[in-house]
Amino acid sequence: MSPAKRTRQMRAAARSTPEEDPEFQIAPMIDILLVLLSFFMSISSSEVLQVNKDVVLPVAKDAKEKDSSSKSKGQTTINILWSTIGSTGTIELDEKKYGEPSGLTPILASRVQVTPSMRVLIRADRNVRYEYLRAVMVACGNAGVGNVTFSVVDKESGK
């Protein structure tokens, strides 16, 4: 057999061997899933951190569900805690505590400059006195906030 014919037969034999099925690589898939998991956890934790579990929301029989079409972009959550022992209030904004509502005005004003249609969600304890809550709303108004919403629960559904 000539060397040229032999090389042709070797090439043909090499081409005709069946290819093996590609193996499924699980390690890269796990890496991608862990990256996605950490991404979604970091996004969702910012909303969870704004809610204080110590605030007992007031009951409103005409409470409406949160409008899902409105985005939380430009929303600031203010938690107001009330101590019945000393009749004192504590305001919590971005995990920082404020004793006086007037301390909120510069922070809210800077956020209004960035997002003029910003919304403030007030989560006030059911025992908060009206005068204290009014002072918080005045601070919001002085900062230029035009959209203030209160968080309440519905007695029947417990939401």
Secondary structure, DSSP 8 states (H G I E B T S, - for coil): --HHHHHHHHHHHHHHS--------HHHHHHHHHHHHHHHHHHHHHHHHT--TT----B-TT-----TTS--TTEEEEEEEEETTTTEEEEEETTEEESSGGGGHHHHHHHHHH-TT-EEEEEE-TT--HHHHHHHHHHHHHHT--EEEE--B-TTT--
